[in-house]
Amino acid sequence: MEQPRRRRPWRCNCAHAISRDSASAVNPAALTLVDLDLRPDLGAAALALFAAAPPGADHLVCGLPAFMGLPASMDALNQAAGVLVALDRGVAAGALALCPYSEEQITLWGPAAAKGAAEAVAARLIDAAREALHLSPYNSMRALADTRNRRARTLLLAHGFTTWKDNYFYERVLGSEAQPGTSRVRRAGVRDHGALATIFIQGFPNSDHCIPSLQKRELEGYRHYLLEDDGVVAAAAAVQDAGGRGWLKLVAMRPEMRGRHLSKRLLEGVLAEEAKHRTQAIALEVLADNAPAIHLYESVGFKRRWTATIFTGPV
């Protein structure tokens, strides 16, 4: 679960003459493709395309984990690495957001396309994204397709993507009541950052969450929590604020303290502290084959909302 980075690792320079075979058909090769940074006036139109695909049969899973399942927002679009907009006679007919996942991989959000020419426009956007990413440091793409959205899955398979694993989306609605047994869980302070960074790096060696520092992450909207056991920081968690809903990004334990049921105590404490912070709900993603983690999350009240298949493909 990687956090978004700042925008513009690439820029689309695609431009094509506009023509249509008929009033109701779109020629995908004749669309004009523009970078949203160069045409910010198209922001509302692009947002409307994504907003038309909330969770359900037509769900387009947001490529930014903290915003998964939430209504599409300009905040989410602004945190993408870039957004391509397909224009048909000057009107937004489709959009595709590219969201950083790691130093080498980008996640697609979309393509979102207006009804009537969805497949044609979506295909053109995927091709354009590949073209643009050839000039970027990314060497592969990934996408999450809701298992209910057969059109999205078919489109990705037809454009060189292959299935990897299923991914579960869980959510826990929070109340105002405190959870029992949470006295040893507290919000981390600056002096705790060293211990927390060690635990996070041990648990997630490929994550860049601790770069450049946890203090910088907190300025970006993260809250960090720790669980103390016999005076030792035994476990840590990172929660990203997404405007009323928290996203549980990291949960890690000291290796030598695993097997002592401390993870459940940590999560109960995090839920209680987030409720005090007036967070409405906490959400997370977990791979479907991670049975121990799923059991842990369900034991503290998380409910599965939907399932997405993770697809990967070349640039």
C-alpha positions in Angstrom: 0.0 0.0 0.0 2.0 2.9 -1.3 1.1 6.6 -0.8 0.7 9.0 -3.8 3.7 11.1 -4.9 3.7 14.5 -6.3 2.5 14.9 -9.8 4.2 15.1 -13.2 6.7 12.2 -13.6 5.6 12.4 -17.3 3.6 14.6 -19.7 1.4 13.5 -22.6 2.2 15.3 -25.9 -0.4 13.4 -27.9 -2.6 15.4 -30.2 -4.7 14.2 -33.1 -7.1 15.8 -35.6 -10.7 15.3 -34.6 -13.2 13.5 -36.8 -16.2 11.2 -36.3 -17.6 8.5 -38.5 -21.2 9.6 -37.5 -23.0 11.7 -34.9 -23.2 8.7 -32.6 -19.8 7.0 -33.2 -16.3 7.9 -32.1 -13.2 7.1 -34.0 -10.7 6.4 -31.3 -7.7 7.3 -33.5 -9.2 10.7 -34.1 -9.6 11.8 -30.5 -7.6 14.6 -29.1 -5.8 13.5 -25.9 -4.7 16.2 -23.5 -3.0 16.4 -20.1 -5.3 17.7 -17.5 -2.4 19.9 -16.1 -2.4 21.7 -19.5 -6.3 22.0 -19.5 -7.4 22.5 -15.9 -10.7 23.8 -17.3 -11.5 20.2 -18.1 -11.3 19.1 -14.4 -15.0 19.1 -13.7 -15.8 17.2 -16.8 -13.1 14.6 -16.1 -14.3 14.3 -12.5 -17.9 13.7 -13.7 -16.7 10.7 -15.7 -15.1 9.1 -12.7 -18.0 10.0 -10.4 -20.3 8.1 -12.7 -18.6 4.8 -11.8 -19.0 4.3 -8.0 -18.9 0.9 -6.3 -21.2 -1.5 -8.1 -21.4 -3.2 -11.5 -19.6 -0.3 -13.3 -17.2 0.5 -10.5 -13.8 1.9 -11.5 -11.5 1.3 -8.5 -9.5 4.4 -7.6 -5.7 3.8 -8.0 -5.0 5.8 -4.9 -5.7 3.3 -2.0 -6.9 5.9 0.6 -9.6 7.0 -1.8 -10.9 3.6 -2.8 -14.7 3.3 -2.4 -15.1 7.1 -1.8 -16.9 9.4 -4.2 -14.6 10.7 -6.8 -13.1 14.0 -5.9 -10.7 16.7 -7.3 -8.5 16.0 -4.3 -8.0 12.4 -5.6 -7.4 13.6 -9.2 -4.9 16.2 -8.0 -2.9 13.5 -6.2 -2.6 11.3 -9.3 0.7 11.3 -11.2 -1.1 12.5 -14.2 -4.6 12.5 -15.9 -5.3 12.0 -19.6 -8.5 13.4 -21.0 -9.9 12.3 -24.4 -11.7 15.0 -26.3 -14.3 14.4 -29.0 -15.0 17.7 -30.8 -13.8 19.5 -27.7 -16.0 17.6 -25.3 -14.6 15.2 -22.7 -15.4 11.7 -23.8 -13.0 9.8 -21.5 -10.4 10.1 -18.8 -7.6 8.0 -17.3 -5.7 8.8 -14.1 -2.2 7.3 -13.5 -1.5 6.8 -9.8 2.0 6.0 -8.4 2.2 2.7 -6.7 6.0 2.2 -6.4 9.2 3.5 -7.9 8.7 1.2 -10.9 5.0 0.7 -11.2 2.0 2.9 -11.9 -1.7 2.1 -11.1 -4.5 3.0 -13.5 -7.7 4.6 -12.3 -10.1 4.1 -15.1 -10.4 4.5 -18.0 -13.7 6.3 -17.5 -15.6 6.9 -20.7 -18.9 8.4 -21.6 -21.6 5.8 -22.6 -21.9 5.0 -26.3 -18.3 4.6 -27.1 -16.8 3.4 -23.8 -14.7 0.5 -25.2 -13.2 2.5 -28.1 -12.3 5.6 -25.9 -11.0 3.4 -23.1 -8.8 1.5 -25.4 -7.4 4.7 -26.9 -6.6 6.0 -23.5 -4.7 2.9 -22.4 -2.6 3.0 -25.6 -1.8 6.7 -25.0 -0.9 6.0 -21.4 1.6 3.3 -22.5 3.0 5.7 -25.1 3.5 8.4 -22.4 5.0 6.1 -19.9 7.8 5.1 -22.2 9.4 8.4 -21.2 8.9 7.8 -17.5 10.8 5.7 -14.9 7.9 3.3 -14.6 8.3 -0.1 -16.4 4.9 -1.7 -15.7 1.3 -0.9 -15.0 -1.3 -2.4 -12.6 -5.0 -1.9 -12.3 -7.7 -3.1 -9.9 -10.9 -4.2 -11.5 -14.0 -4.8 -9.3 -15.0 -8.4 -9.8 -18.6 -7.2 -10.6 -17.3 -5.0 -13.5 -17.0 -7.5 -16.4 -16.4 -4.8 -19.0 -13.3 -3.5 -17.2 -11.9 -6.9 -16.8 -12.4 -7.8 -20.4 -10.9 -4.5 -21.5 -7.7 -5.0 -19.4 -7.3 -8.6 -20.7 -7.6 -7.4 -24.3 -4.9 -4.9 -23.8 -2.0 -7.1 -22.5 -2.9 -7.2 -18.8 -2.9 -10.5 -16.9 -4.5 -11.4 -13.5 -2.3 -11.5 -10.4 -4.4 -11.9 -7.2 -7.7 -10.9 -5.8 -7.8 -8.0 -3.3 -10.4 -7.5 -0.6 -11.7 -4.1 0.4 -12.7 -3.9 4.1 -14.3 -1.1 6.1 -15.1 -0.6 9.8 -17.7 2.1 10.7 -16.7 3.8 14.0 -18.8 4.7 16.9 -18.1 6.9 19.9 -17.6 4.2 22.4 -14.1 3.2 23.5 -12.8 -0.3 22.9 -11.7 -2.4 25.9 -8.0 -3.0 26.6 -6.6 -0.1 24.7 -4.8 1.8 27.4 -1.4 0.9 26.0 -2.1 2.3 22.5 -1.4 6.0 22.0 -0.7 8.5 19.2 3.0 8.6 18.4 5.1 11.7 19.1 8.2 12.9 17.3 10.4 11.2 19.9 8.7 7.9 19.0 9.5 8.1 15.3 12.8 6.3 15.5 11.3 3.2 17.1 8.3 3.2 14.7 10.4 3.6 11.6 12.4 0.5 12.7 9.2 -1.5 13.1 7.8 -0.3 9.8 11.0 -1.0 7.8 11.3 -4.5 9.4 7.7 -5.3 8.5 7.6 -3.6 5.1 11.2 -3.5 3.7 9.9 -2.4 0.2 7.8 0.4 1.4 8.9 4.0 1.2 6.6 5.2 4.0 9.5 6.2 6.2 11.2 8.2 3.4 12.1 11.0 4.0 10.6 10.8 7.6 7.5 10.0 9.6 7.3 13.7 10.5 7.0 14.5 6.8 4.3 11.8 6.4 2.3 13.4 9.3 2.4 16.7 7.5 0.9 14.8 4.5 -2.1 13.7 6.6 -0.9 10.5 8.3 -1.4 9.6 12.0 0.9 7.1 13.6 0.0 4.9 16.6 2.0 2.6 18.8 1.4 -0.2 21.3 3.7 -0.5 24.3 4.3 -3.8 26.0 6.4 -3.9 29.2 7.8 -0.4 28.4 8.8 -1.5 24.9 7.2 -0.2 21.6 6.0 -3.5 20.3 3.8 -2.6 17.4 2.9 0.4 15.2 0.2 1.5 12.7 -0.1 4.2 10.1 -3.5 5.7 9.3 -4.0 8.1 6.3 -6.7 10.8 6.6 -8.9 10.9 3.6 -11.4 13.5 4.6 -13.6 11.8 7.3 -12.5 8.3 6.6 -9.2 6.9 7.6 -7.1 4.5 5.5 -5.2 1.8 7.5 -2.0 1.7 5.5 0.5 -0.1 7.7 0.3 -2.5 10.7 3.6 -3.9 11.9 5.0 -5.8 14.9 8.4 -6.3 16.3 9.5 -9.7 14.9 10.5 -11.0 18.3 7.1 -10.1 19.7 4.9 -11.8 17.2 2.5 -14.6 18.3 1.5 -12.7 21.5 -1.9 -11.4 20.1 -0.6 -7.8 20.3 -1.9 -7.0 16.7 -5.5 -7.2 17.9 -4.8 -5.0 20.9 -3.1 -2.5 18.6 -6.0 -2.4 16.1 -8.6 -2.1 18.9 -6.6 0.9 20.3 -6.3 2.5 16.8 -10.0 2.2 16.3 -10.7 3.8 19.7 -8.3 6.6 19.1 -9.6 7.3 15.6 -13.1 7.4 17.0 -12.0 10.1 19.4 -10.6 12.0 16.4 -14.1 11.8 14.9 -13.1 9.6 12.0 -16.3 8.1 10.6 -14.8 4.9 9.3 -11.5 3.0 8.8 -10.9 1.2 5.5 -8.1 -1.1 4.2 -7.2 -3.5 1.5 -5.8 -7.0 2.0 -4.8 -9.7 -0.5 -7.4 -12.5 -0.6 -4.8 -15.2 0.2 -3.6 -13.5 3.4 -5.8 -15.5 5.7 -4.1 -14.5 9.0 -4.6 -10.8 8.3 -8.2 -11.3 7.2 -8.9 -13.2 10.4 -7.4 -10.3 12.4 -9.3 -7.6 10.7 -12.6 -9.5 10.9 -12.0 -10.1 14.6 -12.1 -6.4 15.3 -15.2 -5.7 13.3 -14.0 -5.0 9.7 -16.5 -6.0 7.0 -15.7 -6.9 3.4 -17.4 -4.5 1.0 -16.2 -5.7 -2.3 -13.4 -7.6 -4.1 -11.1 -6.5 -6.9 -8.7 -8.4 -9.1 -5.3 -7.0 -9.5 -4.1 -6.9 -13.1 -0.6 -6.2 -14.2 0.7 -5.3 -17.7 3.8 -3.9 -19.5 4.4 -0.3 -20.4 
